[in-house]
Amino acid sequence: MKKKKLISSMLLLSAAAILTSCQDSGETDTSDNLELNKETKSATKETKAANEAVYALLDFDDTGEQEAAEQGLIAAPEALEVKDKDGKIIWSQKAYAFLEEEAPDTANPSLWQNARNNHLYGLFEVTEGIYQVRGYDMTNITFIKGDTGWIVFDPLMSTECASAAFELVKDNLGDFPVRAVIMSHPHVDHYGGIKGIIAEEDAAAIPIIAPEGFHEHAVSENIYAGNAMGRRAGYQYGTILEPGGQGSLSIGIGMGQSKGTISYITPNDFIVETGEMRTIDGVEMEFQMTPGTEAPAEMNTWFPAKKALWLAENCTGTLHNLYTLRGAQVRDGNAWAEYIMEALTRYGDQAEVVFQSHNWPHWGSDTIQKYMTDTASMYKFINDQTLMYINQGYTEDEIAHMIALPKELEKNWYTRQYYGTVAHNSKAVYQKYMGWYDANPVHLNTLSPSDSAKKFAEYIGSTEEVLKKAKKDFEKGEYQWVAEITNVLVYADPENKEARYLCADALEQLAYQAESGTWRNAYLSGAKELREGTTSNPDLKATASADLQMAMTPEMMFDQMGILLDTDKAQDLNLKINFNLTDASCYLVTVNSGVLLYQKDAQAKDADATLTMPRKAMFTILAKDEEKQKKSIQIEGKEDILSTLTEDMAEYEFFFNIIEP
């Protein structure tokens, strides 16, 4: 077996010894001229060279993807900005007008080209009777014309964006009623705009179709870890950044997140198995279930009369995520590949066009066969190659630096790493099969980052000498290492401005070179917060949709209570509470040493209290709203039971630190 690479902590220890040795030797520093301040920097010569090399790697004369992105355009406004009811801009393509220029040195030219393609917005014809509005949000919204109205697929993230897209359709194709809404999977950018398409009072009369498990996953993903996921999504999607050649670009599947109103209507028709059919307003559809691919619940749709295959988010014209940087359950690369190949088997010989919820369609039998096969190959390769390395004893960090797509797959514009990357997707495979532990017992119970950083600083002895060495490495273009070592200094002493600014400079150069839009955003967001401090702008705070919260089942709400309960503070808390929900079931909640448990259809005779209420009154408990509790909850037993229960429930701070302790 090949000699394994040193793990990062060993590298840091070795560096500490070397730096201490340099300090003792009296070696002089030659990099004092390196500019260190909090301002954004331009591209270094190393970054310019790295981005210039991309032109030799890829065929920029191959304009196939650009032509596909342009094909079928019917109409588009000259400038696109969507505003909310207060006049606040919540989505803007106008902000990306700079993409008409050539790629600057501060942007990977491959990502720049993808951004240009995603900047092509408007109403497009996919094939006869199928239309898409693209570039009106992170996602595409699709309209299928039936005998009398529209079947709408994936109604965007924000109601304002969905409404604007629908107006574009009405203006150019006619004002017809919505006959059905179909949501391919439970990520917010695929359902959040639904109330911009239909009113909730009309929902009962309209089929709202989704794959089995949609509701549970939509709620749980955005509620249970919603605060942390929302904060981290700000880094992934660049919400704290300004668009520009030194700012945010495309994220590979769109320009980013809209910032409007997120709505939710619970589906009323669920697809359970592959092969199920629906005929709505004269349009026949066959569904293929693809659970565990891009989402835990997801489905493709085949339109036999139109020879058109909707691939949801299973094929998107880029490498997607087996693990998304905002945080989510890891996805199954093997299943992802198998479901694409199953779709190819079922529909590939007949399909004349494939289209999806991000980026643009692909037309023609030969193109479709290659597009789907190549896409499946990416996920299968990452899964299998990672497992091969795992079985040779390599760890996730080692594998991430060893694995690279086969050269033929790398040449395709639609398999480039604009959203996901091979490196971090390989870590997802490692996590799925092996978990967080790399089998080295040193890592069983490592110190916290702050404690570890302080010990490194203590062993190193002189942070000034570390910074001198880091400046030299920066000038050599070793930006990843510079970011790592200076971030150790930041964790040891967050007030060390020289370390903060040098770390920010290194992250910035990594961003300028990144082909992945999400990596670029993460690097630039980290750099911004190192220079300016953690963001606290309330306009950038992501909050769970009120509609989504109100759709929580009693079980979900009890789960959320348990998550909020700080057991460290409440470990002496022991309670039994009967919950009698007048419009649902009864439950027994037991708090055992600060741990909240519940049982459905159970009550205790010796309960501390019995609460009678409608299901929605449970939200007053989660919100600690005592006034509304008095109005909506009847209490038999201990009158102060709710204040006792909620006293030690946590209240989250959204803008927690990420790049510093």
C-alpha positions in Angstrom: 0.0 0.0 0.0 1.2 3.5 -0.8 2.5 5.6 2.0 -0.4 7.7 3.2 -0.4 11.4 3.3 0.1 13.3 6.5 -3.1 14.5 8.1 -3.7 18.2 8.5 -3.1 18.3 12.3 0.3 16.7 11.8 1.1 19.3 9.1 0.2 22.0 11.5 2.5 20.6 14.2 5.3 20.2 11.7 4.8 23.8 10.6 4.9 25.0 14.2 8.2 23.3 14.7 9.6 24.8 11.5 8.4 28.3 12.3 9.9 28.1 15.8 13.2 27.0 14.2 13.0 29.9 11.7 12.4 32.3 14.6 15.5 31.1 16.4 17.7 31.2 13.3 17.2 34.9 12.7 16.0 34.4 9.2 15.0 37.7 7.7 11.6 38.5 6.2 11.5 39.6 2.6 7.7 40.1 2.3 7.1 43.2 4.3 5.9 44.9 1.2 2.8 42.7 1.1 -0.2 44.9 1.5 -2.2 44.0 4.6 -5.5 45.9 5.1 -9.2 45.2 5.1 -9.8 46.3 1.5 -10.8 43.9 -1.2 -7.7 43.0 -3.4 -7.3 42.4 -7.1 -6.1 39.1 -8.6 -2.4 38.1 -7.9 -0.2 36.9 -10.7 -0.7 33.4 -9.5 -4.5 33.7 -9.7 -4.2 35.3 -13.1 -2.1 32.4 -14.3 -4.5 29.8 -12.8 -7.5 31.4 -14.5 -5.6 31.8 -17.8 -4.9 28.0 -17.7 -8.6 27.3 -17.8 -8.7 28.5 -21.4 -6.3 25.8 -22.4 -8.3 23.2 -20.4 -11.7 23.8 -22.0 -12.9 24.4 -25.5 -14.4 27.8 -25.4 -15.3 27.5 -29.1 -17.8 24.9 -28.1 -20.9 27.0 -27.7 -23.4 24.1 -27.4 -24.6 24.9 -23.9 -24.9 28.5 -24.6 -27.0 27.8 -27.7 -29.2 25.4 -25.7 -29.7 28.2 -23.1 -30.7 30.6 -25.8 -33.0 28.2 -27.8 -36.7 28.8 -27.8 -36.7 32.3 -26.4 -40.2 33.9 -26.8 -40.0 37.0 -24.7 -38.0 38.7 -22.0 -38.1 42.2 -20.4 -35.2 44.5 -21.3 -34.2 44.6 -17.6 -35.5 42.2 -14.9 -36.0 43.3 -11.3 -38.7 41.8 -9.1 -39.8 43.8 -6.1 -41.9 43.0 -3.0 -45.0 45.0 -1.9 -42.8 47.5 -0.2 -40.7 48.2 -3.3 -37.7 46.2 -2.0 -35.8 44.4 -4.8 -35.9 40.7 -4.0 -34.6 39.4 -7.4 -32.4 41.1 -10.0 -30.9 40.1 -13.3 -30.2 43.7 -13.9 -27.5 43.5 -11.3 -25.6 41.0 -13.5 -25.3 43.3 -16.6 -21.6 43.2 -16.1 -21.5 39.7 -17.5 -21.7 41.2 -21.0 -18.0 41.9 -20.5 -15.2 39.4 -20.8 -14.2 37.5 -17.8 -11.9 39.5 -15.5 -8.8 38.1 -13.8 -10.8 37.8 -10.6 -13.2 35.2 -12.0 -12.7 31.6 -13.2 -13.6 32.0 -16.9 -15.5 28.7 -16.9 -17.7 29.9 -14.0 -18.1 33.2 -15.9 -19.4 31.4 -18.9 -21.9 29.5 -16.8 -23.0 32.8 -15.2 -23.6 34.2 -18.7 -25.8 31.3 -19.6 -27.8 31.6 -16.3 -28.1 35.3 -17.1 -30.2 34.5 -20.1 -33.7 35.0 -18.7 -37.3 35.1 -20.1 -40.0 32.8 -21.4 -38.8 29.9 -23.5 -40.5 27.1 -25.5 -39.2 23.7 -24.6 -41.4 21.9 -27.1 -45.0 22.3 -28.3 -47.1 23.0 -25.3 -44.3 23.1 -22.8 -42.8 26.4 -21.7 -40.3 27.5 -19.1 -39.7 30.9 -17.4 -36.0 30.9 -16.6 -33.8 33.4 -14.8 -36.7 34.6 -12.6 -35.4 32.9 -9.5 -32.8 30.2 -8.6 -35.2 27.7 -10.2 -37.0 27.3 -13.5 -40.8 27.4 -13.4 -42.4 25.2 -16.1 -45.9 25.6 -17.7 -47.5 22.7 -19.6 -50.6 23.7 -21.6 -53.6 21.5 -21.2 -56.9 21.6 -22.9 -58.2 24.6 -20.9 -55.3 25.7 -18.6 -51.9 25.3 -17.2 -50.1 22.5 -15.3 -47.3 24.2 -13.3 -44.1 22.5 -12.3 -41.9 23.7 -9.4 -43.3 27.2 -8.6 -40.0 28.9 -7.6 -38.9 30.1 -4.2 -40.7 33.4 -3.7 -44.3 34.3 -4.3 -43.2 37.6 -5.9 -41.0 35.8 -8.4 -43.6 33.2 -9.2 -46.2 35.9 -9.8 -43.9 37.8 -12.1 -43.1 34.7 -14.1 -46.8 33.9 -14.4 -47.5 37.4 -15.7 -44.9 37.0 -18.4 -46.7 33.8 -19.5 -50.1 35.5 -19.4 -48.8 38.4 -21.5 -47.4 36.2 -24.2 -49.3 33.0 -24.2 -52.7 33.9 -22.8 -54.5 34.1 -19.4 -55.6 30.5 -18.6 -56.4 29.0 -15.2 -54.1 26.7 -13.3 -55.4 23.2 -13.4 -52.6 21.5 -11.3 -49.4 22.2 -9.5 -46.7 19.6 -9.4 -43.6 19.8 -7.1 -40.8 17.5 -7.9 -39.1 17.5 -4.5 -39.2 19.3 -1.1 -36.5 21.9 -1.4 -37.8 25.4 -0.8 -36.8 26.8 -4.3 -39.3 24.3 -5.8 -42.4 25.1 -3.7 -41.9 28.4 -1.9 -43.6 30.5 -4.6 -46.8 28.4 -4.9 -49.0 31.2 -3.6 -47.8 33.4 -6.4 -49.5 30.8 -8.7 -52.7 29.8 -6.8 -54.5 31.1 -3.8 -54.8 28.8 -0.7 -58.6 28.9 -0.8 -58.4 27.4 -4.4 -56.0 24.7 -3.4 -58.7 22.1 -2.4 -60.1 22.1 -6.0 -56.7 21.8 -7.7 -54.5 18.7 -7.6 -51.2 19.6 -5.9 -49.0 16.6 -6.7 -45.7 15.6 -5.0 -43.7 12.5 -4.3 -44.5 10.5 -1.2 -42.6 11.9 1.8 -42.6 15.4 0.4 -44.4 17.1 3.2 -42.4 15.4 6.0 -39.1 16.3 4.4 -40.1 19.9 3.5 -41.0 20.6 7.1 -38.3 18.7 8.9 -35.4 20.0 6.8 -36.4 23.6 7.2 -37.4 23.6 10.8 -35.3 21.1 12.8 -31.9 22.5 11.6 -33.4 25.6 9.9 -31.6 28.3 11.9 -28.1 26.8 11.2 -29.0 25.9 7.7 -30.2 29.4 6.9 -27.1 31.0 8.3 -24.8 28.6 6.4 -26.9 29.1 3.2 -25.9 32.8 3.3 -22.3 31.6 2.7 -23.2 29.1 0.0 -25.5 31.5 -1.9 -23.5 34.7 -1.3 -26.4 36.6 0.2 -24.1 39.0 2.0 -22.1 39.7 -1.2 -22.7 42.1 -4.1 -22.8 40.7 -7.6 -19.7 41.6 -9.6 -16.4 40.5 -11.1 -15.0 40.5 -7.5 -18.3 39.5 -5.9 -21.0 36.8 -6.4 -21.6 35.1 -9.8 -23.7 32.2 -10.7 -24.0 29.3 -8.3 -24.1 26.9 -11.2 -27.8 26.2 -11.1 -28.9 29.8 -11.2 -27.8 33.2 -10.0 -28.7 32.7 -6.3 -31.6 32.9 -3.9 -34.5 35.3 -4.3 -35.3 37.2 -1.1 -39.1 37.4 -1.2 -42.0 35.7 0.5 -41.8 31.9 1.0 -45.2 30.2 1.0 -46.3 26.6 1.4 -49.5 24.6 0.6 -49.6 21.0 1.6 -49.9 18.6 -1.4 -53.1 16.7 -1.7 -52.1 14.0 -4.2 -48.9 11.9 -3.6 -47.1 9.7 -6.1 -46.1 6.5 -4.4 -44.4 4.3 -7.0 -42.8 4.4 -10.4 -45.2 4.0 -13.3 -48.1 5.9 -11.7 -50.1 7.9 -14.3 -52.1 11.1 -14.1 -54.1 12.7 -16.9 -54.9 16.3 -16.0 -56.6 18.7 -18.4 -55.9 16.3 -21.3 -52.2 16.0 -20.5 -51.0 12.4 -19.8 -48.0 12.1 -17.3 -46.1 9.1 -16.0 -44.0 9.5 -12.9 -40.7 7.9 -11.9 -39.8 7.9 -8.3 -36.1 8.8 -7.5 -35.8 8.9 -3.7 -32.4 9.5 -2.1 -31.0 11.3 -5.2 -30.9 15.1 -5.1 -33.6 15.0 -2.3 -35.0 12.3 0.0 -38.2 12.4 -2.0 -38.0 13.3 -5.7 -39.6 12.2 -9.0 -39.1 12.6 -12.7 -42.0 12.9 -15.1 -42.5 11.6 -18.6 -44.9 13.2 -21.1 -45.5 10.4 -23.7 -47.5 12.5 -26.1 -44.9 15.2 -26.2 -41.8 12.9 -26.1 -40.5 15.1 -23.3 -38.8 14.0 -20.1 -38.7 16.2 -17.0 -35.7 15.2 -15.0 -36.5 17.3 -11.9 -33.0 18.1 -10.3 -31.5 14.7 -11.2 -29.8 16.1 -14.3 -29.0 19.8 -14.2 -26.2 20.5 -16.7 -23.6 20.6 -14.0 -22.2 18.4 -11.2 -24.6 18.7 -8.4 -24.2 18.0 -4.6 -24.0 14.7 -2.8 -23.5 17.0 0.2 -24.6 20.6 0.1 -22.5 23.2 1.8 -25.5 24.7 3.7 -25.9 21.4 5.4 -28.3 18.5 4.7 -28.5 14.8 4.8 -26.0 13.2 2.4 -27.3 11.9 -0.9 -26.7 8.5 -2.5 -24.5 8.8 -5.5 -25.1 5.2 -6.5 -28.9 5.5 -6.4 -28.6 8.8 -8.2 -26.8 7.1 -11.1 -29.1 4.1 -11.1 -32.3 6.2 -11.3 -30.9 8.2 -14.2 -30.1 5.0 -16.0 -33.5 3.7 -15.2 -35.0 6.8 -16.8 -32.8 6.2 -19.8 -34.1 2.7 -20.1 -37.8 3.6 -19.7 -37.8 6.8 -21.8 -34.5 7.4 -23.4 -35.2 5.8 -26.8 -38.4 7.9 -27.1 -37.4 11.2 -25.6 -36.8 14.1 -28.0 -36.1 16.7 -25.3 -35.1 16.5 -21.6 -35.6 19.5 -19.3 -35.3 20.1 -15.6 -35.8 22.6 -12.8 -32.4 24.3 -13.2 -30.4 25.5 -16.3 -31.7 24.6 -19.8 -33.1 21.7 -21.9 -31.2 19.4 -24.2 -32.7 18.2 -27.5 -32.1 15.3 -29.8 -31.7 11.6 -29.2 -27.9 11.3 -29.4 -27.4 14.4 -27.2 -29.9 13.1 -24.7 -28.3 9.7 -24.5 -24.9 11.2 -23.9 -26.1 13.9 -21.5 -27.9 11.4 -19.3 -25.1 8.8 -19.4 -22.4 11.3 -18.7 -24.4 12.7 -15.8 -25.0 9.3 -14.3 -21.3 8.5 -14.8 -20.2 11.4 -12.6 -22.2 10.3 -9.6 -21.3 6.6 -10.1 -17.6 7.5 -10.4 -17.5 9.6 -7.3 -19.3 6.9 -5.3 -17.3 3.9 -6.6 -13.9 5.6 -6.6 -14.3 6.9 -3.1 -15.2 3.5 -1.9 -12.2 2.0 -3.6 -10.0 4.5 -1.8 -11.8 3.9 1.5 -11.0 0.2 1.3 -7.3 1.1 0.8 -7.4 2.9 4.1 -7.5 6.5 2.9 -9.4 9.1 4.9 -11.9 11.7 3.5 -9.4 14.5 3.4 -6.9 12.4 1.6 -9.4 11.1 -0.9 -10.7 14.6 -1.6 -7.2 15.5 -2.9 -6.8 12.3 -4.9 -10.0 12.0 -6.8 -10.6 13.6 -10.2 -13.2 13.0 -12.9 -12.0 11.0 -15.9 -10.7 13.3 -18.6 -13.4 12.7 -21.1 -16.1 13.6 -18.5 -14.1 16.7 -17.6 -14.3 18.0 -21.1 -18.1 18.4 -21.1 -19.5 21.8 -20.2 -22.5 20.1 -18.6 -20.4 18.0 -16.2 -18.2 20.9 -14.9 -18.1 21.6 -11.2 -20.2 24.8 -11.1 -22.4 23.8 -8.1 -21.0 20.6 -6.4 -17.4 19.5 -6.6 -15.8 16.1 -6.9 -13.8 16.9 -3.7 -16.6 17.7 -1.4 -18.9 15.1 -2.9 -16.3 12.4 -2.2 -16.4 13.5 1.4 -20.2 12.9 1.3 -19.6 9.3 0.2 -17.1 8.8 3.0 -19.6 10.2 5.5 -22.4 8.0 4.2 -20.4 4.8 4.5 -17.9 5.6 7.3 -19.2 8.5 9.3 -17.1 11.3 10.8 -14.4 9.0 12.4 -11.3 8.2 10.3 -10.2 5.4 12.7 -7.2 7.4 14.1 -7.8 7.4 17.8 -6.2 10.8 18.2 -9.3 12.1 16.5 -11.8 10.4 18.8 -12.1 13.4 21.1 -10.2 16.3 19.6 -10.0 19.7 21.3 -12.4 22.4 20.3 -11.1 24.6 17.5 -10.5 27.5 19.8 -8.6 25.4 22.4 -6.6 23.7 19.7 -5.7 27.0 18.1 -4.5 28.5 21.5 -2.2 25.5 22.0 -0.8 25.8 18.5 -0.1 29.5 19.2 1.5 28.6 22.5 3.7 26.0 20.9 4.6 28.3 18.0 5.6 31.0 20.3 5.6 34.0 18.0 2.6 34.8 15.9 4.6 37.5 14.2 7.0 34.9 12.8 4.0 32.8 11.7 2.7 35.8 9.8 6.0 36.5 8.2 6.2 32.9 6.9 2.5 33.1 5.8 3.2 36.3 3.9 6.0 34.6 2.0 3.7 31.6 1.2 1.0 34.0 0.1 3.4 35.6 -2.4 4.2 32.0 -3.7 0.5 31.5 -4.3 0.0 28.9 -1.5 -3.4 30.4 -0.6 -5.0 27.3 1.0 -2.2 26.8 3.5 -2.1 30.6 4.2 -5.8 30.5 4.9 -5.5 27.5 7.2 -2.6 28.7 9.3 -3.9 32.3 9.6 -7.3 31.0 10.6 -5.6 29.1 13.4 -4.3 32.4 14.6 -7.7 34.0 14.3 -9.2 31.2 16.5 -6.4 31.7 19.0 -6.9 35.5 19.0 -9.9 36.9 17.1 -8.5 40.5 17.6 -5.4 39.7 15.6 -6.2 42.0 12.6 -3.1 41.1 10.7 -4.1 37.4 10.8 -7.7 38.3 9.9 -6.7 40.4 6.9 -4.2 37.9 5.5 -6.6 35.0 5.9 -9.2 37.2 4.1 -6.7 37.9 1.3 -6.0 34.2 0.9 -9.7 33.3 0.8 -10.3 36.0 -1.8 -7.7 34.5 -4.2 -9.2 31.0 -3.7 -12.5 32.5 -4.6 -11.2 34.2 -7.7 -9.9 30.8 -8.9 -12.9 28.7 -7.9 -15.0 27.1 -10.7 -17.8 26.3 -8.2 -20.0 29.2 -7.6 -20.8 28.0 -4.1 -17.1 27.7 -3.2 -16.5 31.2 -4.6 -19.4 32.6 -2.4 -18.2 30.8 0.7 -14.6 32.0 0.3 -15.7 35.6 -0.4 -18.3 35.5 2.5 -15.6 34.3 4.9 -13.2 37.1 3.7 -15.9 39.7 4.1 -16.7 38.7 7.7 -13.0 38.5 8.6 -12.6 42.1 7.4 -15.8 43.6 8.7 -17.0 41.3 11.5 -19.9 38.8 11.5 -22.9 40.1 9.5 -25.8 41.3 11.5 -28.0 42.8 8.8 -31.6 41.8 9.7 -32.6 42.0 6.0 -30.3 39.0 5.3 -31.8 36.9 8.1 -33.4 33.7 6.7 -36.6 32.7 8.5 -38.7 29.6 8.2 -41.9 30.2 6.2 -44.9 30.8 8.4 -46.9 28.6 6.1 -44.4 25.8 6.6 -44.4 26.2 10.4 -48.2 26.0 10.4 -48.1 22.8 8.4 -46.1 21.0 11.2 -47.8 17.9 12.5 -48.1 17.5 16.3 -45.2 15.0 16.3 -43.0 17.6 14.5 -43.9 20.2 17.0 -43.1 17.9 19.9 -39.8 17.1 18.2 -39.1 20.8 17.9 -39.9 21.3 21.6 -37.3 18.6 22.4 -34.7 20.3 20.1 -35.3 23.7 21.8 -35.1 22.3 25.3 -31.6 22.9 26.7 -31.0 19.7 28.6 -27.8 21.0 30.3 -30.0 23.7 32.0 -33.0 21.5 32.4 -31.5 18.2 33.5 -33.4 18.4 36.8 -36.7 18.9 35.0 -39.1 15.9 35.2 -42.7 16.3 34.0 -45.7 14.5 32.7 -48.2 16.5 30.6 -51.3 15.2 28.9 -51.9 17.1 25.6 -55.5 16.8 24.4 -55.6 18.2 20.9 -59.2 18.9 20.0 -58.6 18.6 16.2 -56.1 15.8 16.4 -55.0 13.0 18.8 -54.1 13.0 22.4 -50.5 12.7 23.5 -48.5 12.1 26.7 -45.4 14.2 27.0 -42.8 13.0 29.4 -39.8 15.2 30.3 -37.2 12.9 31.8 -34.1 14.6 33.2 -34.6 17.4 30.7 -35.2 15.1 27.7 -38.6 15.4 26.0 -40.4 12.3 24.9 -43.9 11.8 23.7 -46.5 9.0 23.0 -49.4 9.2 20.7 -52.9 8.1 21.9 -51.6 7.9 25.5 -52.6 9.8 28.7 -51.3 9.5 32.3 -53.5 9.6 35.4 -50.7 11.0 37.4 -49.9 13.8 35.0 -48.8 17.1 36.4 -51.3 18.8 34.1 -53.7 18.2 31.2 -53.8 20.7 28.4 -56.7 21.0 26.1 -56.2 23.0 22.9 -56.4 23.0 19.1 -53.3 21.9 17.2 -52.3 25.4 16.2 -52.2 26.5 19.9 -49.0 24.4 20.2 -47.2 27.2 18.4 -47.9 29.5 21.3 -45.8 27.1 23.4 -43.0 27.1 20.9 -43.1 30.9 20.8 -43.3 31.3 24.6 -46.3 33.6 24.0 -48.0 33.5 27.4 -50.8 35.9 26.5 -51.9 33.7 23.5 -51.5 30.6 25.7 -54.1 31.9 28.1 -56.5 32.5 25.3 -56.2 29.2 23.5 -55.1 26.5 26.1 -57.1 25.1 29.0 -55.0 23.9 31.9 -56.1 21.3 34.5 -53.5 20.8 37.2 -50.3 22.9 37.7 -51.2 26.3 36.4 -47.5 27.2 35.8 -46.8 24.1 33.8 -46.1 25.9 30.5 -43.6 28.3 32.0 -41.9 25.4 33.7 -41.7 23.5 30.4 -40.5 26.4 28.3 -38.2 28.2 30.8 -35.1 26.5 29.5 -36.0 26.4 25.8 -33.3 28.0 23.7 -33.7 31.1 21.6 -31.4 31.0 18.6 -29.1 33.7 17.4 -29.1 33.6 13.6 -25.9 35.4 12.9 -23.6 33.1 14.8 -19.8 33.2 13.9 -18.5 30.9 11.2 -15.0 32.1 10.3 -14.0 33.0 13.8 -14.8 31.6 17.3 
